[in-house]
Amino acid sequence: MVVIGAPFAGWALPIEAVPDPVFAERMMGDGVAIDPVDGVLRAPCDATVIAVSPTRHAVTLRLANGAELLIHIGLETVALGGRGFTASVADGQAVKAGDPLIAVDLDQVADGAKSLVTPILIANEGYAVSVLAADHAVAAGDPLMTVEAVGTVRQAAPVSEDSASCEVTVPLANGIHARPAARIAAALKPFVAEVRFEAHGRNANARSTVAMLGLGLRHGDRLLISARGDDARAAVTTIATLIEGGMGEAGDPPAPPSALAPAVQGATMAAPGFAIGTAFPFVVADIAVAEDGRGADRETEALDRALAGVRTRLDEPKDGKGAEITIAHRAITEDPDLIDAARAAIAEGRSAGFAWRAATAAQVAAIEATGDRLLIERAADLKDIERQVIAAIAGVPVPAAPAPPEGAVLIADELLPSQFMALDPARLAAIVTARGGPTSHVAILAASAGVPMIVAAGADVLAIPAGTVMIVDAAAARIVAAPDDRAVADARERIDRERASHARNLAAASEPGRTADGMRVEIFANLASAEEADRAVASGAEGCGLLRTEFLFLDRADAPSEEEQAASYAEIARRLDGRPLILRTLDIGGDKPVPYLPMPAEENPALGQRGLRLSLARPDLLKAQFRAILRGVPAAQCRIMLPMVVDRTEFARARALYDEAVAETGAPRAPLGIMVETPAAAMLADGLAADADFLSLGTNDLTQYALAADRGNAATAPMIDGLHPAVLRLIAAAVAGARRHDRWIGACGGMASDPLAAAILIGLGLDELSATPAAIPALKAAIRRIDMNEARRLAEAALACATAAEVRSLATRAIREAA
């Protein structure tokens, strides 16, 4: 008997709980599963590596008793093409319990896969599994199950010499991986014939999933299927038909893995994009400071003067993301703990520059000690202000950033926001940093400027020589230094193809959104600033379907005045040039705290006082916002939307405040609608639509509430998929409620930006989709290929599916056929 330890720390699950029927129904074999919380897959016992998948998402081990243990990291991870996985072992290697097998970037894999749930199972016959741990947390190495041989493996009965064979081309986008291999083995159970596969000069038993995986069959490979026995012809015909039918996975293959190096372990996309350029190491020297001061009074005065000067410079007008970041930077210059620590060092005889640098370093160290990824990303802002204040103390300019050449791949240990803002983004092909995080302020700036960026790539990237040709695939977190000619050619071909497709889509983006048969579908944009409004209009937006007004309320010490709000809303309306503008009232709370609205800590902020609940608790803020919107936005453009509505009582209370604001301003009454973000609102849409002027689906929150999965929790976020049939049925209920009262209904959540979801949403009856500005050209192009009758049939079929994976497969086939 062999004891299998947990290869990951995480939550142990019975195999039947895996959200994939191939594993849950034990088609691949018996075992258990883990929802992992750490990023290193370790050997669960002493074993020999039979095979590491070419895409590194799975590994098969031979145990001491001959059992073949398959560990499949996540679900539908083969489609990642190896992104997020780094193998530490090779085929044939002996491993000891606890040895690292595969490093996994959990965030990256979670973003691209259906789930991180990892099945761990015995793939060959003749062994019994006894589960030791299920439905509770386990640490790496904890006993998970035992595997014991049960007598001798059943020998196949003698077969006749009747034979048959045929050759097929593999049409599956990701080749024959675990799921299709299991289906092939299951399809052979009624037959007695011996069936073998032959490809790449090797052959395998077609009844063994492990053997099939060992052939490494990819899209486009030629596969010889042969059989011997009484029902050989029928067996070959069945399997050939199954494979040629695609098993729901037919399609174009992913980009060849040979074109790019494996994903850099730990690296993360900060801004999307794909680029070729030359390496440009980016190094800016620190200003030297004396340790000893010239007297406490003089040094304190120097510090105060420098802080005041930096604040004055930060107060200079800026637009868009730069303005938002400036607010955060100004707050650092006023941080009492930071200033007190610097003054204490000055009192001990230190110079102002030395004291400020030491105080900043202490705060950065305290932040990094928390281990909180988001806080650590903000440490760069402290370092940025440190440089600016020290330069002001010294009376010299902040050390200038070297100007990169055209087409540079900027490589830095960490890039600071002020350094980025001093660069010309048009000269940058991409940015790669050794440290940093995907939600840091410089990452936001890069994404806004359209510069691909990879962060946390590790210190090795700093050794890449200047001038080295580099390929950067930010979405895959892949970097290639000094690629060969084939890789460069493949990359340039991909860039040309993507540019041509984007150019075609952008050229047609100004046309109204219509389906292939002429049905009108409005395509709006989600916005959070006036600058984004300009980009949205240029991308073909026909209006704004969601203005996140909280951009005015966050990262500041007090609430914006009514006048400030009105001016901001008026500017966005002006830039939309008469197009409709739907403004969501303040959506903050426990999940987005602000200092001027003190709230008790909440164990589950997503279910706490947020959105409309908070606004109704502070009617003064809500009514002031209503007045600002009515004063700032022309009546012909204006629509107002309430977030997180549950029932008619909440809406009635908000409408009473709105009616008061209308009377107080004397402005025309703009339509007042609701966001359908709770299952309650979807199910009560009939009654809500009787009161509200319009409805808009917030699919992000609707999905997390429907599936009881927190989108901010790494353990549950992979479960969130708006194409889950449960979510689609809630959307259908909301549409039916809106139609009963002839109300307009749109969608402004993440699903509305997804061309794959667009056909289903339109088929369910939505009038409008509001997407991120960058997604609009491709979204409009996808909609032009959709016939309305086909969309309705697709939506009806999707509602009848059992899982999100089935819906996605259905939609993928429909989109492919429409193309």
C-alpha positions, 0 to 999 in steps of 0.5 A, a space after each residue: 500500500 502506498 500513501 499519497 500525500 497532498 501535493 499542494 496545501 489547500 482544500 481537499 475535495 472528493 473526486 465527485 465534487 470536481 466541476 468537470 464530469 470527466 473527472 467527477 464521474 471517474 472516467 479518468 480514474 478514482 482519487 481525490 482533488 485539491 483546491 490549492 492555495 500555494 504555487 508549488 506542486 510537490 511529489 506526493 510520495 516517492 515515484 518515477 516521472 512517467 510524463 510531464 505534459 508538453 504544456 506543463 499543466 499535468 504530470 503522471 507518476 509511477 508509484 512503487 507498486 506500479 500504480 500510475 498517478 495523474 495530477 492534473 493542475 486545474 481544469 481546462 488548463 491545457 488551453 493556457 499553452 504552458 502559461 503559468 507553469 514551470 516544470 522542475 522535473 523531466 520524464 524518467 526522473 526519480 523523485 522523493 516525496 516533497 520534491 518540487 515538480 511544477 511551479 504554478 502562478 496561481 493568479 495567472 492560471 486562475 485568470 485563464 482557466 475554468 478552475 484551479 481545482 486539481 484532480 489527483 487520481 489513479 489512471 490504470 486498472 488493478 488498484 483500489 483507492 481509499 480516501 483519507 482527507 476530503 472536505 477540509 483544509 490540508 497542508 502539503 504532505 498531509 495524507 490524502 489517500 492510499 493506493 493498494 493493488 487488488 490482486 492481479 490486473 485482469 488479462 485481456 481475453 484472446 482476440 481474433 485476427 480480424 483487423 481494421 485501421 484508419 488514419 485521422 487528423 486531430 482537429 482538437 485545438 489543444 490536441 488529445 489531452 486528459 479530457 478527450 483521452 478519457 472520453 476515448 477510453 470510455 467509448 472503447 468499453 463496449 468493444 473487445 478489440 485491442 485498439 492502438 494509436 500510432 503517431 510520432 513513431 510511437 504507439 500506445 494502448 488506446 484504452 490507457 489515458 496515460 499512454 495516450 497522453 504520452 504520445 503528445 498528440 497536438 492539433 493537426 497531427 496525423 494519427 493511425 488508429 488500428 484494432 484487432 479482434 471480432 469488433 475491430 472495424 466497429 471500434 475503429 469507426 467509433 473512435 475515428 468518428 469521435 476524434 474527427 467530431 472534435 469532442 466539443 474542442 475543435 478549433 484553431 491551435 494556440 500560438 506555437 509554444 516554440 515561438 516564445 519561452 515558457 512563462 517567467 515564474 512569478 511574472 505577471 501581466 500588468 498591461 496587456 499586449 505583444 511586442 518586439 523591441 530592443 532591451 533598454 536597461 533603465 537605471 536612475 541613480 539616487 541622490 547622495 545625502 549626508 548622514 549628519 545634520 547642521 542642526 535640528 532647526 535648520 534640517 526641520 525647516 529644510 524638510 518642511 520647505 521641501 514637502 511644501 514644494 513637492 505638494 505645490 508641484 503635485 497640485 499642478 493640473 493633471 488629467 486622467 490617471 495622472 490626476 488620480 495618482 497625484 491624489 495618492 502621492 500628495 497624501 504621502 507628503 502629509 502622512 503624520 507618521 512618516 513626518 514624525 519619524 523623519 523629525 525624530 531622526 532629525 532631532 537625533 542629529 541626522 540630516 533632513 535627506 537622511 532622515 526622510 530616506 530612513 523614515 520612508 525605508 522603515 515604512 516600506 519595510 513595514 508594508 512588505 512585512 505584511 505580505 499583502 500583495 496590494 499594499 506592497 505594490 503601493 510601496 513604489 509610491 513611497 519610494 517615488 515621493 522619497 526621491 522627489 522630497 530628497 531632490 527638493 531638500 538638495 535643491 536639485 532636479 529629480 534625477 532625470 530618466 534616460 531617454 529610451 530609443 524608439 522601440 525600447 523594451 524598458 527593463 528596470 528593477 522597479 519603475 516609479 510613477 513619476 519616472 513613467 510620466 517623464 517618458 514618451 510612451 510612443 517610444 516604448 515597445 514594452 516594459 519589464 520590471 524585476 519587481 512590482 505588481 499588476 495593480 501598482 500605479 505605474 501598471 495603471 499608467 502603462 495600461 492607460 497608455 497602451 504599453 505592454 508591461 510584465 512585472 515581478 519577472 525576477 532579478 534575472 531580467 536585469 542581466 539582459 544586455 542593452 540592445 538585445 532583441 526581445 519578444 514580450 507577450 504580456 498576457 502570457 507573462 513570457 519574455 524571450 531575449 535574443 530569439 532565433 529567426 523563426 521566433 522573430 518571424 512568428 512574432 512579427 507575423 502575429 503583430 501584423 495579424 493583430 494590427 490588421 484585425 484591430 485596424 479593420 475593427 477600428 475602421 468600422 467601429 463608428 458604425 452603429 452596432 447591428 447584428 448580421 440581419 440588421 437588429 440594432 444593439 447599442 454598444 456603450 462604454 464603461 467609464 471612470 474619467 473624462 480622459 476615458 470618455 475621449 478614448 471611448 468615443 474614438 473607439 466607437 462607443 455610442 454612449 456611456 453605459 456606466 460612469 463609476 462616479 466613485 472616482 470622485 470620492 476615493 483617495 481623498 480626505 473629504 467628500 467632493 462638493 456638489 459644485 466639483 461633482 457637477 463640473 466633473 459630470 458636465 465635462 464628461 457629458 461634453 466629451 461624449 458630445 451628446 451621446 447618452 450618459 448613464 451615471 451610477 450613484 456612489 458605489 462604495 462601502 466596506 469593500 471600498 472604504 473612504 476616510 470621511 465615511 467611518 464604518 466598522 470593520 465588516 467580516 464580509 463587505 460584499 454582503 455589508 453596507 455598500 452601494 445603495 444601502 450606504 447611500 440611503 444611510 447617508 441621504 445627504 450625500 445621495 441627494 447632493 449627488 442627485 443635484 450635481 448630476 441634474 445640474 451638470 448633465 444635459 437632460 437629453 443625455 442624462 440617465 441615473 442608475 442606482 447600484 445594489 438594489 434588492 427590492 421595491 422598498 429600497 428603490 422607493 426610498 431613493 426615488 423620494 430623495 431623487 424627487 426632492 432633488 429634482 424639485 430643488 434644482 428645477 431641472 428636468 427629471 432624468 430617467 432613474 433606473 437600477 442595476 440588477 446585481 443581486 439575485 433578488 433584483 433579478 427575480 423581482 425584476 417584474 415589480 422593479 421594472 414597474 417603478 424604475 425607468 430602465 434596468 442594467 445588469 451588473 454581471 460581475 456582482 450578479 455572478 458572485 452572488 449567484 454562485 456564492 463565490 467571492 471574486 476577491 478571494 483567490 480560492 473562489 475567484 476561479 469559480 466565477 463565470 458569468 456564462 454559468 447557466 444559473 447566472 444566465 437564467 437570472 438574466 433571462 428572468 430580469 429581461 422578462 421582467 423588463 419586457 413586461 413593462 416595456 423597459 430598456 435593459 442593458 448590461 455593464 458588467 464584465 460579460 458585456 466586454 466578452 465577444 463570446 458572451 455577446 451572442 448569448 446576451 443579445 439572444 436573451 433580449 438585451 438592448 445594449 452592452 456597455 464594455 471597456 473602451 478598448 473592447 468596443 471595436 472587436 465587440 462590434 465586429 463580433 456582433 456584426 457576424 451574429 444573426 438574431 435568430 441564431 442568437 436566440 437559438 444559442 441563448 435557449 440552448 445555453 439556458 438548458 446547459 448544466 455547466 459554464 463549460 458547456 455554455 462556453 463550448 456551445 458559444 465557441 462553436 456558434 461563433 466559429 460557424 458564424 465567422 
